[in-house]
Structure formats: structure tokens, C-alpha cells
Amino acid sequence: MANFFLDNEHLKFHLTHPLMKRIVQMKENDYTEAQSYVTAPIDFEDAMDTYEQVLEIIGEICADVIAPNAESVDEEGPQLVCNEVMYACGTQQNHEALINAGVYAIYLPRKYKGLNFPMIPYVVANELISRADCSFANIWGLQDCAETIYEFASEELKDKYLPMINLGYTCSMDLTEPDAGSDLQAVQLKATFDEESNCWRLNGVKRFITNGDADIKLVLARSEEGTKDARGLSYFLYDRKDKAITIRRLEHKLGIKGSPTCELVFNNAPAQLLGERRMGLIKYVMTLMNGARLGIGAQSVGLAEAACREAEKYAGEREQFGKKILKFPAVFEMLSNMRTKTNAMRSLLYETSRFVDIQKLFEDKARTRTLTQEERTEMKYFQRLADVYTPMLKLVSSEYCNQITYDAMQIHGGTGFMQDFPIERMYRDARITSIYEGTSQLQVVAAIRGVGSGVFLNKIKEYEAESINPDLQPLKEQLIDMTSRCEKAIEKAKGYENSEMYDLVARRLVESIANIIMGYLLVLDANRSSVYTHSARIFIAMTNAQNREKEAFIHSFSDKELASYKTTSGLSCEELL
Ligand SMILES: Cc1cc2nc3c(=O)[nH]c(=O)nc-3n(C[C@H](O)[C@H](O)[C@H](O)COP(=O)(O)OP(=O)(O)OC[C@H]3O[C@@H](n4cnc5c(N)ncnc54)[C@H](O)[C@@H]3O)c2cc1C
């Protein structure tokens, strides 16, 4: 029987990373949860066994239900009927299959009907579902909103809404407005407190809201009259049963057609404040977005995996000039690069997930007792890493996903352009990954902080210090050389003394650093399993050359040129280009 978890050896490899022991022990409170819940694991092996069993169930649903439905879902799409979103038949079947299997809310604590899983198995599940149908991954993935409710809402809201997630109640994250996209500080949707009914009322428009008709909505709104920036924004929970939203339209999109994207009008909609006033964007949305960006990382890896498989299958069957096209070096190189990139981005996905997992586990501990000095230091260490690895992952994985689906279509030739093969849908679906949850350009704005602060370089030195099998030493030497060149490029860029010039090269710096980090991750993977040695070799050769190009651009400005740009205000970059 087909199973998307069992047919992919890479997933189990990442699930069994050495850090997992620590993560599971923290999550299960030294396995004391077993005293209160019969379903809680008694030790590490027991926990891993449960994760694998649940992922096998999800893997089977992906192979038997979600993937076979993907084409009809893409064709049929959702409908707007009497101000309600009706999912495509296949979407509804997918949703029900997962509800019946009891696998929603696997990461929530047991008291909220969850399975208390760490982040890693949840991310594996996201990857599996994205491989099966990228558009359905959004409906599944928006359950991340529960994490925000868990972390910041009152006990009353948590007790009411969190147990609903396991039952399949859906969520949405309502941030974007016509004049507030990348710049969420500009959000205008108005929240006013209604003394009479003792609740907040929301009025205004939101657009591009995925799953806009969800049961539980988290809405960013301006609660402080007269303010214009982030400090006037709060976060609210809206319950669909209050029926105070008009769905103005369902968007007609290029891809992810099964995922309903809505324009909404809030008509005096009753809502409850989530957390503290004024902290909406500054704290809660930033946390939610980081979780969602990890989700897009998983979505990109899952879709890339699906595209690689389609291309490998096609190239192994199609013959031209009397032989399988797979045998042509030009085709083989594309396939090899696609696999290599998928392995690299997957390593980055699970490395980032481990950092987020540990950071959140410390934060959770801090809710029940005061952390020791040592624990606080460690929490900050993982927090700093999670803060910069998450946007770097979103940037790299979404861009790679686009490149991989592009090459997968190329390998299909004209057939790929037709709707007869799934790659046509996958190519369209990939395009959104580098746009929503913050465009690639905005991920650079967040990730470049890790370049300036030295967080990335410090972590690279830690990777460098890890002992490895002597066979892998030549690869490490290349990474050491790439790091030293990258450090020089960073120093050069820091010396620009012109922030526009620094912004101009920021993406090159972030991508150079990402290439080195993924190179190290693949070498460390190869140290655990020789399956990854080939990918490590190819990836380092490929990115070494790419980094040289980026460095050449950064070093290309003479001191004289830079001095002259220092004196021109505003237009320096435009003049330069
Ligand atoms: C299918 C789909 C689903 C979505 N789902 C949701 C959802 O569920 N909830 C939600 O709230 N939103 C959702 N969105 C909105 C999405 O997050 C935004 O579209 C995205 O953040 C970009 O905003 P924008 O479209 O207004 O583009 P703009 O912000 O206008 O950006 C236009 C261009 O300018 C660039 N740019 C803008 N600012 C900068 C800067 N400072 N530096 C460099 N470049 C910059 C951008 O990178 C981009 O290339 C969805 C969008 C789509 C298309």
C-alpha cells in the first residue's frame, strides 16, 4: 500500500536526529506526563514509536486520499454560496479523512485534546500533506493559529477554542488589507470597545485571506484611535458563529486553487481581545508569522519532493534519440541538482524546526516556573537562532521550490505544459510560496539581522568545530574557504556607510550564508548517513561558484565610487544600477 511517510527515507532520518532525545524529554516533562495520561509515552523509544505510527497514518491518507484528489480539487476549486465558502468535494474528503484519523492538533497539549507532539513530527506531517496537495496544506497548516491562542490567550479562550482544533474546526489569520501588505503597520481595520455588549467590534476590509470563512479567526486591527503605527494594533479572536462578516469575493488565482482566498468585510463583528492591547503586531503576529513561515518551508519542501518524483519518473520513461532522456547529461544534471537542492532545503527545514522547538519548550517551561540562569541563557541562544533561521529558510526553500518545479516542467518538455501531468499544477502552485507569509524581499530584511549580528557566523563556527569522518574533510575545507571569503564580503558591505547600498547587497549576503549553512548541514548529514555524501559534494561545488559571483558584485564598488554615493542622498542605488 502506498504511504508517503514510509516511501521517503529522508523523513525518518531527520526525525531521528540526535537532538530529538532532548526535545522529547523536555516536551514530555521527563516523561512525568505518563502519570496523568495513559496515552503519554513512558520513554523516548515509546514516544518515537507513537510519532512514527501517527505519521504512517497521515502518510497513508496522503497517498490514498489527498494526492488522488489533488487534480479534481484544482479543477473544481471552492465556491461562494450564500456568503459561505464551500470546499471542493476532494478538499472536504481530505479534511474529513484527517479529522476521522484524529490527527489535527497533534502538537497541542493533551488537556486540549492534542497529542503533545514536538514541532518536528508536526513539520514532517506538513511536508507529507504538501507533497500530496499544496493547496490543501494551507487548510491543514492554518491550525498553527492554535499555537498563538495557546501561547497568548486567556485561560477562558484556550479552554473554549483549543479542544475544537482536534475536531477539525478551521482557522484563519486575517492580517492583509488593500493598503497593508508587506507593511502591516498600516493596518486600518477598526476595533472599538462596545461597553453595552462588553466586547470589541470590528469594522473594515481584509483581503487575500486564506480560508477566510474559517470557524476561528485571528484578526489584526487598530484598537487605538489616532495611532498610525504598530503600537496601535491589537489582536482579536472572531468566532464564525457570530455571522458578522460578508465574503465579498473569492479570488481567482494562478495556483493553489483548492485553497479559498477571500476578501472580507467586517460589519460591526463582535470579537474578543487576544492577549494585551497594542501587542498585536509587535508580539503575537510576529510569533504567528514565524510559525507560518516554518509552515511554508515545509510546504516548499513537500512540493519540491513531489516535483522531483514526477520528473524522475518521466525521465525514466520518456525516450528520445533511441534512449531514455534520463541518460542525457543535460537532463541528468537537472535531476541531480533538483534532488540536491531538495535534500539541502530539507536539512535546513529540520534544523530550523529544532531551534524553534527548543525555544518554545523553554518558553513553555517559563509559564509554569522561573527558569534557572543556565536555562535562560540557553533559551536566548535558541531564540536568536530561530529568529534568523526562520526567514532564511522561508527565503531559500520557497525560491528553490520555484526552481525545482521549473526544472521538473522542463524535463517533461511540451507535455509538462499541458494539464495531462501533475507537474503543470505543481509549477503553478509553487509560485505563491515566495510571496505569501512575507515576500522573499521581506525575508531578507529579517534574515540580514543575523548576518550583521554575527549569529549566523557563530553558528557556522560551531558546525565547523564538529568532528567528522576524514572522508568528508575535503568538503569541510571548501566550506572553511567559503566562510572566510563570505566574512570578507560582509566586512566590505558593512563598510559601505550607506544603508541603501547595504540593502542592495543584503540578499546576496543572506544567500551566501545560507549556502554555507546548508553545505555544513549536508556534510553533517553525510556523517550520519552516506546517503547524503553525493548531495553534499554537488551542493558545495554548485554554491561555491554561486557565492563567488555574489562576492564579486559586493567587491565591485571602488572606494571612490562608494565615497561619491555617500554624498548623494536618496537615489544612490538607482544611480548605481
Ligand atoms: C494566495 C494568497 C493567500 C494569502 N493568504 C493570506 C492570509 O491568509 N492572511 C493574510 O493576512 N494575508 C494573506 N495573503 C497576503 C500576503 O501575505 C501578501 O500578499 C504579501 O505579504 C505581500 O503583500 P502585497 O501583496 O500587498 O505586496 P506589496 O507589499 O505591495 O509588495 C509588492 C512588492 O514590493 C516589495 N516590497 C514591499 N516592501 C518592501 C521592502 N521593505 N523591501 C523590499 N521590497 C519590498 C515586495 O517584495 C513585492 O515584491 C495572501 C496572499 C495571497 C496571494
The ligand as an SDF file (V2000), in Angstrom:
LIG
                    3D

 53 58  0  0  0  0  0  0  0  0999 V2000
   -2.9390   33.2950   -2.3740 C   0  0  0  0  0  0  0  0  0  0  0  0
   -2.6590   34.2460   -1.2560 C   0  0  0  0  0  0  0  0  0  0  0  0
   -3.0070   33.8840    0.0350 C   0  0  0  0  0  0  0  0  0  0  0  0
   -2.7930   34.7670    1.0940 C   0  0  0  0  0  0  0  0  0  0  0  0
   -3.1920   34.4200    2.3700 N   0  0  0  0  0  0  0  0  0  0  0  0
   -3.1240   35.3510    3.3550 C   0  0  0  0  0  0  0  0  0  0  0  0
   -3.6930   35.0920    4.6440 C   0  0  0  0  0  0  0  0  0  0  0  0
   -4.2000   34.0070    4.9150 O   0  0  0  0  0  0  0  0  0  0  0  0
   -3.6690   36.0810    5.5590 N   0  0  0  0  0  0  0  0  0  0  0  0
   -3.1300   37.2950    5.3020 C   0  0  0  0  0  0  0  0  0  0  0  0
   -3.1660   38.1440    6.1800 O   0  0  0  0  0  0  0  0  0  0  0  0
   -2.5590   37.5640    4.1010 N   0  0  0  0  0  0  0  0  0  0  0  0
   -2.5510   36.6290    3.1260 C   0  0  0  0  0  0  0  0  0  0  0  0
   -2.0010   36.9050    1.8960 N   0  0  0  0  0  0  0  0  0  0  0  0
   -1.3590   38.1810    1.6680 C   0  0  0  0  0  0  0  0  0  0  0  0
    0.1690   38.0700    1.5040 C   0  0  0  0  0  0  0  0  0  0  0  0
    0.7720   37.7750    2.7180 O   0  0  0  0  0  0  0  0  0  0  0  0
    0.6410   39.3860    0.8650 C   0  0  0  0  0  0  0  0  0  0  0  0
    0.1730   39.3740   -0.4740 O   0  0  0  0  0  0  0  0  0  0  0  0
    2.1510   39.5290    0.8960 C   0  0  0  0  0  0  0  0  0  0  0  0
    2.6080   39.6850    2.2170 O   0  0  0  0  0  0  0  0  0  0  0  0
    2.6420   40.7370    0.0600 C   0  0  0  0  0  0  0  0  0  0  0  0
    1.8570   41.8700    0.2540 O   0  0  0  0  0  0  0  0  0  0  0  0
    1.2670   42.6620   -1.0100 P   0  0  0  0  0  0  0  0  0  0  0  0
    0.5910   41.6560   -1.8580 O   0  0  0  0  0  0  0  0  0  0  0  0
    0.4520   43.7880   -0.5290 O   0  0  0  0  0  0  0  0  0  0  0  0
    2.5310   43.1770   -1.7890 O   0  0  0  0  0  0  0  0  0  0  0  0
    3.3250   44.5450   -1.5140 P   0  0  0  0  0  0  0  0  0  0  0  0
    3.6000   44.6890   -0.0660 O   0  0  0  0  0  0  0  0  0  0  0  0
    2.6470   45.6570   -2.2040 O   0  0  0  0  0  0  0  0  0  0  0  0
    4.7130   44.2470   -2.2480 O   0  0  0  0  0  0  0  0  0  0  0  0
    4.9050   44.4410   -3.6510 C   0  0  0  0  0  0  0  0  0  0  0  0
    6.3900   44.2520   -3.9750 C   0  0  0  0  0  0  0  0  0  0  0  0
    7.1890   45.2050   -3.2480 O   0  0  0  0  0  0  0  0  0  0  0  0
    8.1970   44.5610   -2.4980 C   0  0  0  0  0  0  0  0  0  0  0  0
    8.4260   45.2460   -1.2230 N   0  0  0  0  0  0  0  0  0  0  0  0
    7.4890   45.7750   -0.3810 C   0  0  0  0  0  0  0  0  0  0  0  0
    8.0880   46.2870    0.7020 N   0  0  0  0  0  0  0  0  0  0  0  0
    9.4260   46.0950    0.5550 C   0  0  0  0  0  0  0  0  0  0  0  0
   10.5830   46.3850    1.3490 C   0  0  0  0  0  0  0  0  0  0  0  0
   10.5060   46.9840    2.5380 N   0  0  0  0  0  0  0  0  0  0  0  0
   11.7910   45.9960    0.8730 N   0  0  0  0  0  0  0  0  0  0  0  0
   11.9060   45.3720   -0.3140 C   0  0  0  0  0  0  0  0  0  0  0  0
   10.8540   45.0700   -1.1020 N   0  0  0  0  0  0  0  0  0  0  0  0
    9.6270   45.4120   -0.6750 C   0  0  0  0  0  0  0  0  0  0  0  0
    7.6400   43.1530   -2.2670 C   0  0  0  0  0  0  0  0  0  0  0  0
    8.6710   42.2180   -2.0170 O   0  0  0  0  0  0  0  0  0  0  0  0
    6.9210   42.8770   -3.5610 C   0  0  0  0  0  0  0  0  0  0  0  0
    7.8470   42.4170   -4.4960 O   0  0  0  0  0  0  0  0  0  0  0  0
   -2.1800   36.0170    0.8400 C   0  0  0  0  0  0  0  0  0  0  0  0
   -1.8120   36.3610   -0.4590 C   0  0  0  0  0  0  0  0  0  0  0  0
   -2.0480   35.5020   -1.4980 C   0  0  0  0  0  0  0  0  0  0  0  0
   -1.6640   35.9230   -2.8910 C   0  0  0  0  0  0  0  0  0  0  0  0
  1  2  1  0
  2  3  1  0
  2 52  2  0
  3  4  2  0
  4  5  1  0
  4 50  1  0
  5  6  2  0
  6  7  1  0
  6 13  1  0
  7  8  2  0
  7  9  1  0
  9 10  1  0
 10 11  2  0
 10 12  1  0
 12 13  2  0
 13 14  1  0
 14 15  1  0
 14 50  1  0
 15 16  1  0
 16 17  1  0
 16 18  1  0
 18 19  1  0
 18 20  1  0
 20 21  1  0
 20 22  1  0
 22 23  1  0
 23 24  1  0
 24 25  2  0
 24 26  1  0
 24 27  1  0
 27 28  1  0
 28 29  2  0
 28 30  1  0
 28 31  1  0
 31 32  1  0
 32 33  1  0
 33 34  1  0
 33 48  1  0
 34 35  1  0
 35 36  1  0
 35 46  1  0
 36 37  1  0
 36 45  1  0
 37 38  2  0
 38 39  1  0
 39 40  1  0
 39 45  2  0
 40 41  1  0
 40 42  2  0
 42 43  1  0
 43 44  2  0
 44 45  1  0
 46 47  1  0
 46 48  1  0
 48 49  1  0
 50 51  2  0
 51 52  1  0
 52 53  1  0
M  END
$$$$
